[in-house]
Amino acid sequence: MGLGAVLVLCIATWTRFSPAARGSERGVKGQVEHMDNPLLGVNGLAFEAPDFSRIRDEHFLPAFEAGMEQQKQQMQAVAIDKEEPSFANTLEMMERSGEIFTRVQSVFFNLAAANTNAEIQKIQLAISPRLAAHADDIYLNSQLFQRVEKLHQQTDSLQLRDEQRQLLKETYRSFVRAGAKLNAEQQNRIRQINAELASATTEFQNNLLAVTAERAVLVETKAELAGLGDDEIAAAADAAQKKGHEGKYLLQITNTTRQPVLIPLTNRELRRRIWEASAFRALGQNGGVDNRNLVKKLATLRAEKAAILGYSSHAHYALENQMAKNPDVARKMLTNLISDVVAKVHLEAGDIRAKMRADGVDDAIQPWDWEHYADQVRRDRYGLNENEVRQYLELDSVLKNGVFYTMKQLFGVRFEERKDLPVYHPDVRTFDVLSSDGAPIGLFYADYFARPNKRGGAWMNSIVEQSRLLGKKPIIINVMNIPKPVDGAPALISFDHATTMFHEMGHAVHGLFSDVEYPSLAGTSVPRDFVEFPSTFQEDWAIHPEVLANYARHHKSGEVMPAELLRQVIAAGKFNQGFDTLEYLSAALLDLRWHALRAEEVPEDVEAFEATVLQAEGVDLAMVPPRYKSAYFAHVWSGGYSASYYAYLWSEVLAADSFEFVGRQGGLTSANGERFRTSVLSKGGTKEAGELYRDFIGRDPRVDGLLIRRGLKPSGQ
């Protein structure tokens, strides 16, 4: 499969705290009484699900106010407690704090990403710096830190359980990394920087939504769309009509530099227009959205903050808590692949060039040519036709007979759809998640179709995180951007989208199977370069013969995908990996280089810096541009992956290695699923990531599985 299936914005992020903002409703004078605001109290729905039928935009600001005031009072009560600090009266009370705040954050930021509007964006801009200030009020509270620090100094004498010891370590580290040990002047500057970062990040995110609409490509005639299927053409006509362009066709761009529509389109000039609309977005063309000043601002502020905290760069600060530990290790992992990957690209380019010549095109390979002709090579080599494959990939079958089937085989769980819970959009579906004995595990929401008011990519959110301390069961949502068919047409999806559904379910079960005491350590509260491991691990089940045969059925006849076509799908999974890997490496290296800069080194010319980096790293092949260019690199400027985009490849090393291990242990079995669930998925952040991995397969990871998975090394070599 292509890297396009997995390099998406997978874990949604918002302002949150460790210790977590959860706990009692008590302690806010006069606030919780206003129960006409559904965000202020528990509503009685299953698992404390949000009552989206009652939540209105005007509820958010009052709820944020009440939530911040509640947690402020609760944290201050801990800080001024006259009793000697103990784990119970300090750490546990902090873990119990701010239930309103957690509730409003989880609902608001899910909507801000998946179903936003002008009012939500306005609220987000207004509230972001205040949320940053609220976090600073907690982490820079000297009395609170003194209690945490005293407990940290007494760790060995406190007789703590392993999870308690981990919580204390993580909480202390969070305070220190926030600036708790700085002097007053330094802390004041940190507060200013955090507020500016919050505002700039929100502005960047909102700009990306606007630029997607701005850069949509309007097509005059149906003839120009040669190569697209009837359903795709109908969808483009429908999109144009909704924008007032009757009789024309509108092609929306997705969040990456590459665009899936470039594969089937035969019109080279239209392909060029689409690629340029994608690659040159957010650069202020014709007075439109321009993110370059925000890129420079974010890079500068992050560098300054890291320096105040005593780090060489933001990259050093960001990676301190990751498995890689420092950017040199992360960069070495990436650069070690460059020579082999570039060589692979040139081999692939030979095939592309031959196809172009046969098509009468004598020009150099352009980015808008690559995927179109690569698909022809794929067809010749494997007999694989993407449109033919789509006929066997109806979304509901992929979900129920593929994703849910795999989860049942591995973990014994069932997903049963329910219609009684209110949702924020008619496309959202809700499922009870039940253990093999029928006991409830949590709720799963699925929001798969693209909308103009949804940000690009795919991700998982926790609406409610599991905690034994608070008696909470998880509510998890997966969000994607699959093009919605016109009314009455089947939702036939690409194989990349099918694989991404498996990937995001990997994140979902990481949250659903969490079994920890303290909410700060629940679910996906793990390092960035580990969090993509459980999700990437689940991807390979999408091409497992037993699973594929169960879900890949023709949407009309119900016939199972023919054995030969199935073989072709599996064999084609390693095709074009030079291109896929190089565009990823380029973006990951660009991220690390931006965040290795000192504040005074941030360049004035964003595009020139980007070109210099790509050349210096030896990845400046014009025909294979970075997966994301700087001006729309959502992962690192607004998505929580700053200096950490390398994490996808790091996690893929873990996933490929462990999937090979599981294959040797029998593959798709409940024994393997239980081992994975017990060793990794249920543990959250209660152990160091490396320890969790060793608990699962008994050793440190090896890179061979990744090289084989990507076709960069033959199996058995």
LUMGU-492050 format. One line per field, with one value per residue (C-alpha): x, y, z; residue in three letters; residue number from 1. Coordinates in steps of 0.1 Angstrom, whole numbers, plus 2048, in hexadecimal, padded with zeros to 3 digits. Example, Ala and Ser with C-alpha at 12.3 -4.5 7.8 and 13.67 -1.06 7.14 Angstrom:
# residues 2
east (87B:889);
north (7D3:7F5);
up (84E:847);
r (ALA:SER);
k (1:2);
This chain:
# residues 717
east (800:80B:816:7F9:7E3:7F3:803:7E5:7DF:7D6:7D3:7C0:7D0:7C3:7CD:7CE:7E1:7F4:7E7:7C7:7AA:78F:77C:761:746:748:75B:74E:738:719:726:71A:6F7:6F0:6E6:6D6:6FA:6FE:724:723:715:712:6F4:6EA:6F3:706:72A:725:723:71F:6FB:702:6DD:6DF:702:703:720:716:71B:740:74E:73A:743:768:765:755:76D:78C:77F:776:798:7AA:798:79F:7C4:7C8:7B8:7D3:7EE:7E5:7DC:7EB:7F1:812:811:808:7FF:7DA:7D7:7EC:7EF:7CD:7BB:7CC:7C0:79D:79C:789:76E:75B:77B:782:75F:75D:780:77A:759:764:785:775:75C:776:788:76B:74D:758:747:74F:744:758:777:771:76E:78D:7A2:795:799:7BA:7D1:7BB:7BF:7E4:7E3:7CE:7E8:803:7F0:7F1:815:824:812:830:81D:80F:831:841:829:82F:854:855:842:85A:878:868:85F:873:864:83F:838:826:817:828:80C:80E:833:82F:815:82B:849:834:823:844:854:836:83A:85F:85B:840:859:852:877:87B:87E:860:86D:872:850:83F:84F:845:821:823:831:817:7FB:80A:810:7EC:7DE:7F6:7EF:7CA:7CD:7E2:7C8:7AB:7BF:7C3:79E:79A:7B5:7A6:787:79C:7B2:796:79A:77C:77A:765:75D:756:76F:78C:783:78B:796:780:763:73F:73A:759:74D:72A:73A:74E:72F:71C:739:739:714:714:72E:718:72B:70E:719:73E:753:766:783:78C:7B0:7BA:7D3:7F2:807:7FD:7D9:7C7:7B4:7D5:7D6:7B9:7B8:7C6:7C6:7EA:7E2:7C6:7DD:7F6:7DC:7D1:7F4:7FE:7DE:7E9:80F:80E:7F2:7F3:80D:7F6:7EF:7D7:7D2:7C8:7D2:7F7:805:82A:82B:81A:834:850:83E:838:85C:86A:854:85B:880:87F:86B:883:8A0:891:88A:8AF:8AD:8C2:8A3:87E:887:89C:87F:864:877:883:865:864:873:88D:897:8A9:8A6:8C8:8BB:89B:8AD:8C6:8AA:89C:8BD:8C9:8AD:8B3:8CD:8B9:898:8A5:8B4:892:881:898:88F:86B:870:87D:85C:849:85E:858:832:833:846:82D:812:824:831:856:859:86B:857:842:831:80F:81B:828:80A:7F6:811:81B:7F7:7FC:81C:80A:7EF:809:81D:800:7E2:7D3:7B9:7B0:78D:787:794:77C:75E:767:76D:74B:750:738:746:769:75E:749:758:77B:784:76A:770:795:78F:778:791:7AD:79C:77A:767:747:73C:716:707:6EF:6D8:6CD:6EA:6EB:708:716:710:6F9:718:724:71D:71E:727:727:747:741:758:752:73B:727:736:739:75B:753:744:752:748:750:751:75F:753:763:752:75D:75D:773:799:7AD:7BC:7B0:7B2:7A6:797:78F:76E:770:790:790:799:792:798:77B:766:767:764:772:760:776:770:781:77F:789:784:776:764:73F:72C:70E:6EC:6E4:707:71B:739:755:777:79B:7B2:7C5:7A5:79D:7C0:7BC:79C:7B0:7CB:7B3:7A2:7C5:7C4:7A0:7A7:7C5:7AC:790:7A5:7B6:7B5:7C7:7BF:7C9:7BB:7DC:7EB:7CD:7CB:7E1:7F4:815:832:82B:844:831:80D:80D:81A:7F8:7E7:801:801:7DC:7E1:7F0:7D1:7C1:7D5:7D3:7C4:7A9:79F:79F:78A:771:76B:776:755:745:72C:712:717:725:73F:760:77D:78C:7AB:7C0:7B5:7BB:7DE:7E4:7D9:7F0:80E:808:80B:831:82F:83B:84B:868:851:83C:85A:86D:850:84C:871:872:856:864:887:877:865:885:899:87E:87E:8A4:8A7:8AF:897:8B0:8B5:891:893:87F:879:865:866:88C:892:87E:891:8B3:8A9:89E:8BE:8D4:8C4:8C7:8A1:89B:88C:873:85E:859:851:84C:82B:825:834:83A:81C:803:815:7F9:80A:826:817:7F4:7F1:808:824:83E:861:84F:843:85E:849:835:853:860:83F:83E:85F:84D:82E:83F:856:839:822:83D:840:81A:81A:833:81C:7FE:7F2:7CD:7C6:7B6:7D6:7EA:7CF:7CE:7F3:7F3:7D6:7E5:808:802:7DF:7D2:7F0:7EF:80C:810:833:84E:847:866:85C:839:848:85F:842:830:84B:867:882:88B:87E:891:88F:88F:869:865:87C:86A:848:851:861:883:891:886:875:88D:8AC);
north (800:824:83A:850:839:841:863:876:88B:86E:87A:89A:8B1:8CD:8E1:8C8:8C2:8A8:8A5:8A0:8B8:8A1:89B:8A7:8BF:8D0:8F1:90B:923:92C:91D:8F8:903:90F:8ED:8FC:8FA:8D5:8D7:8DF:8BF:899:895:871:863:842:845:86B:870:894:89F:8AE:8B5:8CF:8DD:8FF:915:92E:914:911:931:930:90B:913:92F:918:8FB:911:921:8FF:8F1:910:90D:8E8:8EC:909:8F4:8DA:8F4:904:8E3:8E6:8C0:8B2:8A8:884:872:872:896:8A4:88E:87D:89D:8AD:88F:894:8B9:8CB:8B4:8D0:8DC:8BA:8B6:8D7:8D3:8B1:8BB:8DD:8D2:8B4:8CC:8E5:8CA:8B6:8CD:8F1:912:937:93A:91C:92A:94B:93B:926:945:957:939:92B:944:942:91C:921:939:921:905:91D:926:901:8F9:919:918:918:90A:8EE:8E6:8E5:8C9:8B5:8BA:8AF:88F:88A:88C:872:85A:83D:83F:844:81F:827:80F:80F:824:83D:840:846:861:873:872:87F:89A:8A7:8A6:8B9:8D5:8D8:8D8:8F3:90A:904:908:929:94B:963:976:957:949:969:966:941:94C:966:94D:932:94B:955:931:928:944:93E:919:91E:938:91F:904:91A:927:903:8FE:91F:917:8F6:907:923:90B:8F4:8EF:8F8:8E4:8F0:8D1:8AC:8A3:8B0:896:878:85C:863:84B:856:859:870:886:888:892:8AD:8BA:8BA:8CD:8E7:8EC:8F2:90E:91E:910:8FE:8E8:8E7:8D1:8D8:8C3:8C9:8C5:8AF:8B7:8A9:8B4:895:894:872:880:882:85D:858:87A:877:89D:8A7:8CD:8C7:8B1:8CE:8E7:8D0:8C8:8ED:8F6:8DE:8E4:90A:910:928:93E:95C:958:973:980:95E:94C:950:93B:944:95E:945:92B:943:94F:92C:921:940:93D:918:91E:93A:926:908:91F:92E:90B:902:8ED:8F1:8F2:8EB:8C9:8C0:8CB:8B9:898:896:881:86C:84A:85B:872:88C:899:88B:867:86F:87F:863:84A:85E:866:842:83A:855:845:825:837:84F:832:822:842:843:81F:827:846:831:81F:840:84F:831:834:859:854:839:853:86C:882:88A:8A3:89D:88C:8A5:8A0:8A0:884:86B:85B:85B:847:833:826:81A:809:7F9:7EC:7DD:7CD:7C1:7C4:7DB:7F5:80C:812:7ED:7E9:804:7EF:7D6:7F0:7FD:811:7FF:7DD:7EA:7F6:7D9:7BB:7C8:7DF:7D2:7AE:7B1:7C1:7A3:789:79A:7A7:796:7B7:7C0:7E1:7E6:804:819:835:845:85C:87F:887:8A7:89F:886:874:86A:847:839:816:804:7F1:7D1:7B6:792:78D:7AC:7C3:7E7:7F4:816:829:82D:84A:849:868:85E:876:896:8B7:8DB:8E3:8C6:8C9:8B2:890:875:873:865:879:86F:87E:86D:85C:83D:83F:828:844:858:83A:844:82E:83A:84B:84C:85B:854:870:86E:881:867:877:873:865:876:86C:847:83E:824:831:820:829:826:80C:827:833:80F:80B:82C:81F:803:81C:832:815:80D:82E:828:807:817:82E:815:7FA:811:803:81B:82D:850:864:875:853:846:83A:84C:85F:852:861:86D:854:838:843:83A:817:807:817:80E:7EB:7E7:7F2:7D2:7BF:7D2:7BC:79C:783:777:79A:7A7:789:792:7B6:7BB:7B2:7C1:7DB:7CE:7A9:7A2:78C:789:79B:783:770:77F:7A3:79D:790:7AF:7C6:7B5:7B4:7D9:7E3:7E7:7FA:81E:81E:832:84F:84A:848:865:87E:875:877:89A:8A6:896:8A5:8C7:8C6:8BD:8D8:8F3:8EA:8E7:90D:926:943:95B:941:93F:94A:966:952:932:923:929:919:8FB:8F7:8FA:8DF:8C7:8CC:8C9:8A8:89A:896:8B3:89F:8B6:898:88D:8AC:8AA:89B:8BD:8DE:8F6:90D:8F1:8D9:8D4:8B9:8CE:8F1:8EA:8C5:8BD:8AC:8C8:8B8:896:88F:875:862:851:83F:837:828:815:804:7F8:7EE:7DB:7C9:7BF:7B5:79D:790:78B:779:760:75B:751:772:77C:76A:774:76A:784:79D:798:79B:7BC:7C9:7BF:7CA:7EA:7F6:7F4:804:828:83B:827:81B:828:821:80B:7F6:7F1:7E6:7CD:7C0:7B8:7A6:7A1:7B6:7D7:7DF:7D6:7EA:7CC:7C9:7ED:7E9:7C9:7DA:7F7:7E1:7F0:7CE:7AC:795:77B:78F);
up (800:7FB:817:80D:821:842:842:84F:86D:884:8A7:8AC:8C5:8DA:8F8:914:934:946:961:94E:950:95E:97E:995:98B:9AD:9B4:99B:9AD:99A:979:978:982:95E:951:932:925:91D:920:945:952:94B:935:93C:91A:916:920:926:900:8F6:8EF:8CD:8C8:8E4:8E0:8CF:8C5:8E0:8FB:8F6:904:925:929:923:93D:956:94F:953:973:981:97B:987:9A8:9AB:9A3:9BA:9D6:9D0:9CF:9F1:A03:A26:A28:A1D:9F9:9F2:9D2:9DC:9E6:9C9:9AA:9AD:9B4:996:981:98E:985:969:95C:94C:93B:92C:920:90E:8FF:8F1:8E1:8D4:8C4:8B4:8A4:89B:887:879:876:87A:871:873:897:8A3:891:8A2:8C4:8BD:8B5:8D5:8EC:8E1:8F3:912:913:910:92D:941:93C:947:966:970:965:971:993:9AB:9C8:9B3:9A5:9C7:9D2:9B2:9B5:9D9:9D0:9B3:9CA:9E1:9C4:9D2:9F5:9EB:9E4:9C4:9AC:989:97A:996:992:96D:973:98C:974:957:96B:979:957:948:962:95C:936:93A:94C:971:97A:967:977:976:958:943:94D:943:920:91E:925:909:8F1:8F9:8F3:8D2:8C7:8CF:8BA:89D:89D:89C:880:86C:871:866:848:83C:83B:828:80F:806:7F9:7EA:7D5:7C9:7A3:78D:76D:750:73D:744:728:73D:758:743:758:776:77E:77A:7A0:7A3:786:796:7B7:7A6:794:7B5:7C6:7AB:7AB:7D1:7CB:7B0:792:780:764:76F:785:7A5:7B1:7D5:7E1:7FE:819:80A:7EC:7D9:7CE:7C8:7AA:797:793:77B:769:746:73F:747:748:761:776:776:782:79E:7AA:7A9:7BC:7D7:7D8:7D7:7EF:80D:7FC:7F8:7D3:7C6:7E9:7F7:816:81F:83B:836:852:869:861:86A:889:896:88F:8A0:8BF:8C4:8C0:8DA:8F2:8F0:8F6:915:922:91C:8FC:8DD:8C7:8C6:8B7:8D5:8EC:8D9:8D6:8FA:904:8E4:8DD:8C7:8E4:8CD:8A9:89F:8A4:891:874:872:86E:851:840:841:829:810:7F9:7F5:7F1:7D7:7C4:7C5:7B9:79A:792:795:780:763:762:764:748:731:737:72F:70F:704:70B:6F4:711:70D:729:74A:765:778:79A:789:772:78C:79B:77B:769:787:787:763:76D:78A:773:75B:776:78C:776:790:787:7A4:797:795:7B9:7C5:7B9:7D5:7F0:7FC:81B:831:828:82F:850:85C:849:84A:867:880:875:87C:89E:8A7:89B:8AF:8CE:8CF:8CF:8BD:8AE:8AF:89E:8B2:8A6:8C6:8CE:8C0:8A8:89B:876:864:856:878:884:8A7:8B3:8D4:8DA:8ED:8FA:8F1:90F:906:920:915:90C:8FF:8E1:8BE:8A7:882:86C:84B:830:825:82A:821:846:850:851:83B:844:85C:882:8A2:8BF:8E3:8EC:90E:91A:92F:954:971:98A:97B:970:94B:92D:90C:8F0:8D1:8AE:88D:873:84E:82E:815:7F8:7FE:7E0:7D2:7E0:7D9:7CC:7E0:7F4:7E0:7EF:7E5:7F4:806:817:821:830:842:852:861:86C:87E:88E:89C:8AE:8B8:8CA:8DA:8EB:8EF:8FF:917:93B:952:972:96A:94C:944:93B:928:904:8EC:907:8F9:8E6:8C2:8B4:8C6:8C1:89C:8A4:8AE:890:876:884:87B:857:84B:854:837:81F:833:81C:835:83D:819:80D:828:820:7FB:7EA:7CB:7D5:7BC:7BA:7DD:7CD:7DF:7CE:7B5:7C1:7A6:7AD:7D2:7CA:7B5:7D2:7EA:7D2:7C8:7ED:7E9:7C8:7C5:7E8:7DC:7D4:7F3:80A:7FB:7FC:821:829:819:82F:84E:849:841:862:876:865:86C:890:893:88D:8A8:8A9:898:87C:870:84C:83B:81B:824:801:7FD:81E:814:7F3:806:81E:804:7F0:80F:819:7F6:7F1:7D8:7BC:7AA:79F:7C3:7D8:7FE:809:81B:812:82F:82A:82E:844:85D:871:87D:87F:88C:892:8AF:89B:89C:898:899:876:875:88E:873:865:888:892:871:87B:89A:887:86C:884:89B:87E:872:896:898:876:884:8A2:88D:87F:883:8A4:8C5:8D7:8C4:8C8:8EE:8F0:8DE:8F2:913:90C:8F8:8F2:916:925:918:926:945:93A:924:8FF:8FA:917:909:8E8:8F9:90E:8ED:8D8:8F1:8E2:8D2:8AF:88F:86F:857:858:84C:82F:824:829:812:7F8:7FF:809:7FC:814:822:81B);
r (MET:GLY:LEU:GLY:ALA:VAL:LEU:VAL:LEU:CYS:ILE:ALA:THR:TRP:THR:ARG:PHE:SER:PRO:ALA:ALA:ARG:GLY:SER:GLU:ARG:GLY:VAL:LYS:GLY:GLN:VAL:GLU:HIS:MET:ASP:ASN:PRO:LEU:LEU:GLY:VAL:ASN:GLY:LEU:ALA:PHE:GLU:ALA:PRO:ASP:PHE:SER:ARG:ILE:ARG:ASP:GLU:HIS:PHE:LEU:PRO:ALA:PHE:GLU:ALA:GLY:MET:GLU:GLN:GLN:LYS:GLN:GLN:MET:GLN:ALA:VAL:ALA:ILE:ASP:LYS:GLU:GLU:PRO:SER:PHE:ALA:ASN:THR:LEU:GLU:MET:MET:GLU:ARG:SER:GLY:GLU:ILE:PHE:THR:ARG:VAL:GLN:SER:VAL:PHE:PHE:ASN:LEU:ALA:ALA:ALA:ASN:THR:ASN:ALA:GLU:ILE:GLN:LYS:ILE:GLN:LEU:ALA:ILE:SER:PRO:ARG:LEU:ALA:ALA:HIS:ALA:ASP:ASP:ILE:TYR:LEU:ASN:SER:GLN:LEU:PHE:GLN:ARG:VAL:GLU:LYS:LEU:HIS:GLN:GLN:THR:ASP:SER:LEU:GLN:LEU:ARG:ASP:GLU:GLN:ARG:GLN:LEU:LEU:LYS:GLU:THR:TYR:ARG:SER:PHE:VAL:ARG:ALA:GLY:ALA:LYS:LEU:ASN:ALA:GLU:GLN:GLN:ASN:ARG:ILE:ARG:GLN:ILE:ASN:ALA:GLU:LEU:ALA:SER:ALA:THR:THR:GLU:PHE:GLN:ASN:ASN:LEU:LEU:ALA:VAL:THR:ALA:GLU:ARG:ALA:VAL:LEU:VAL:GLU:THR:LYS:ALA:GLU:LEU:ALA:GLY:LEU:GLY:ASP:ASP:GLU:ILE:ALA:ALA:ALA:ALA:ASP:ALA:ALA:GLN:LYS:LYS:GLY:HIS:GLU:GLY:LYS:TYR:LEU:LEU:GLN:ILE:THR:ASN:THR:THR:ARG:GLN:PRO:VAL:LEU:ILE:PRO:LEU:THR:ASN:ARG:GLU:LEU:ARG:ARG:ARG:ILE:TRP:GLU:ALA:SER:ALA:PHE:ARG:ALA:LEU:GLY:GLN:ASN:GLY:GLY:VAL:ASP:ASN:ARG:ASN:LEU:VAL:LYS:LYS:LEU:ALA:THR:LEU:ARG:ALA:GLU:LYS:ALA:ALA:ILE:LEU:GLY:TYR:SER:SER:HIS:ALA:HIS:TYR:ALA:LEU:GLU:ASN:GLN:MET:ALA:LYS:ASN:PRO:ASP:VAL:ALA:ARG:LYS:MET:LEU:THR:ASN:LEU:ILE:SER:ASP:VAL:VAL:ALA:LYS:VAL:HIS:LEU:GLU:ALA:GLY:ASP:ILE:ARG:ALA:LYS:MET:ARG:ALA:ASP:GLY:VAL:ASP:ASP:ALA:ILE:GLN:PRO:TRP:ASP:TRP:GLU:HIS:TYR:ALA:ASP:GLN:VAL:ARG:ARG:ASP:ARG:TYR:GLY:LEU:ASN:GLU:ASN:GLU:VAL:ARG:GLN:TYR:LEU:GLU:LEU:ASP:SER:VAL:LEU:LYS:ASN:GLY:VAL:PHE:TYR:THR:MET:LYS:GLN:LEU:PHE:GLY:VAL:ARG:PHE:GLU:GLU:ARG:LYS:ASP:LEU:PRO:VAL:TYR:HIS:PRO:ASP:VAL:ARG:THR:PHE:ASP:VAL:LEU:SER:SER:ASP:GLY:ALA:PRO:ILE:GLY:LEU:PHE:TYR:ALA:ASP:TYR:PHE:ALA:ARG:PRO:ASN:LYS:ARG:GLY:GLY:ALA:TRP:MET:ASN:SER:ILE:VAL:GLU:GLN:SER:ARG:LEU:LEU:GLY:LYS:LYS:PRO:ILE:ILE:ILE:ASN:VAL:MET:ASN:ILE:PRO:LYS:PRO:VAL:ASP:GLY:ALA:PRO:ALA:LEU:ILE:SER:PHE:ASP:HIS:ALA:THR:THR:MET:PHE:HIS:GLU:MET:GLY:HIS:ALA:VAL:HIS:GLY:LEU:PHE:SER:ASP:VAL:GLU:TYR:PRO:SER:LEU:ALA:GLY:THR:SER:VAL:PRO:ARG:ASP:PHE:VAL:GLU:PHE:PRO:SER:THR:PHE:GLN:GLU:ASP:TRP:ALA:ILE:HIS:PRO:GLU:VAL:LEU:ALA:ASN:TYR:ALA:ARG:HIS:HIS:LYS:SER:GLY:GLU:VAL:MET:PRO:ALA:GLU:LEU:LEU:ARG:GLN:VAL:ILE:ALA:ALA:GLY:LYS:PHE:ASN:GLN:GLY:PHE:ASP:THR:LEU:GLU:TYR:LEU:SER:ALA:ALA:LEU:LEU:ASP:LEU:ARG:TRP:HIS:ALA:LEU:ARG:ALA:GLU:GLU:VAL:PRO:GLU:ASP:VAL:GLU:ALA:PHE:GLU:ALA:THR:VAL:LEU:GLN:ALA:GLU:GLY:VAL:ASP:LEU:ALA:MET:VAL:PRO:PRO:ARG:TYR:LYS:SER:ALA:TYR:PHE:ALA:HIS:VAL:TRP:SER:GLY:GLY:TYR:SER:ALA:SER:TYR:TYR:ALA:TYR:LEU:TRP:SER:GLU:VAL:LEU:ALA:ALA:ASP:SER:PHE:GLU:PHE:VAL:GLY:ARG:GLN:GLY:GLY:LEU:THR:SER:ALA:ASN:GLY:GLU:ARG:PHE:ARG:THR:SER:VAL:LEU:SER:LYS:GLY:GLY:THR:LYS:GLU:ALA:GLY:GLU:LEU:TYR:ARG:ASP:PHE:ILE:GLY:ARG:ASP:PRO:ARG:VAL:ASP:GLY:LEU:LEU:ILE:ARG:ARG:GLY:LEU:LYS:PRO:SER:GLY:GLN);
k (1:2:3:4:5:6:7:8:9:10:11:12:13:14:15:16:17:18:19:20:21:22:23:24:25:26:27:28:29:30:31:32:33:34:35:36:37:38:39:40:41:42:43:44:45:46:47:48:49:50:51:52:53:54:55:56:57:58:59:60:61:62:63:64:65:66:67:68:69:70:71:72:73:74:75:76:77:78:79:80:81:82:83:84:85:86:87:88:89:90:91:92:93:94:95:96:97:98:99:100:101:102:103:104:105:106:107:108:109:110:111:112:113:114:115:116:117:118:119:120:121:122:123:124:125:126:127:128:129:130:131:132:133:134:135:136:137:138:139:140:141:142:143:144:145:146:147:148:149:150:151:152:153:154:155:156:157:158:159:160:161:162:163:164:165:166:167:168:169:170:171:172:173:174:175:176:177:178:179:180:181:182:183:184:185:186:187:188:189:190:191:192:193:194:195:196:197:198:199:200:201:202:203:204:205:206:207:208:209:210:211:212:213:214:215:216:217:218:219:220:221:222:223:224:225:226:227:228:229:230:231:232:233:234:235:236:237:238:239:240:241:242:243:244:245:246:247:248:249:250:251:252:253:254:255:256:257:258:259:260:261:262:263:264:265:266:267:268:269:270:271:272:273:274:275:276:277:278:279:280:281:282:283:284:285:286:287:288:289:290:291:292:293:294:295:296:297:298:299:300:301:302:303:304:305:306:307:308:309:310:311:312:313:314:315:316:317:318:319:320:321:322:323:324:325:326:327:328:329:330:331:332:333:334:335:336:337:338:339:340:341:342:343:344:345:346:347:348:349:350:351:352:353:354:355:356:357:358:359:360:361:362:363:364:365:366:367:368:369:370:371:372:373:374:375:376:377:378:379:380:381:382:383:384:385:386:387:388:389:390:391:392:393:394:395:396:397:398:399:400:401:402:403:404:405:406:407:408:409:410:411:412:413:414:415:416:417:418:419:420:421:422:423:424:425:426:427:428:429:430:431:432:433:434:435:436:437:438:439:440:441:442:443:444:445:446:447:448:449:450:451:452:453:454:455:456:457:458:459:460:461:462:463:464:465:466:467:468:469:470:471:472:473:474:475:476:477:478:479:480:481:482:483:484:485:486:487:488:489:490:491:492:493:494:495:496:497:498:499:500:501:502:503:504:505:506:507:508:509:510:511:512:513:514:515:516:517:518:519:520:521:522:523:524:525:526:527:528:529:530:531:532:533:534:535:536:537:538:539:540:541:542:543:544:545:546:547:548:549:550:551:552:553:554:555:556:557:558:559:560:561:562:563:564:565:566:567:568:569:570:571:572:573:574:575:576:577:578:579:580:581:582:583:584:585:586:587:588:589:590:591:592:593:594:595:596:597:598:599:600:601:602:603:604:605:606:607:608:609:610:611:612:613:614:615:616:617:618:619:620:621:622:623:624:625:626:627:628:629:630:631:632:633:634:635:636:637:638:639:640:641:642:643:644:645:646:647:648:649:650:651:652:653:654:655:656:657:658:659:660:661:662:663:664:665:666:667:668:669:670:671:672:673:674:675:676:677:678:679:680:681:682:683:684:685:686:687:688:689:690:691:692:693:694:695:696:697:698:699:700:701:702:703:704:705:706:707:708:709:710:711:712:713:714:715:716:717);
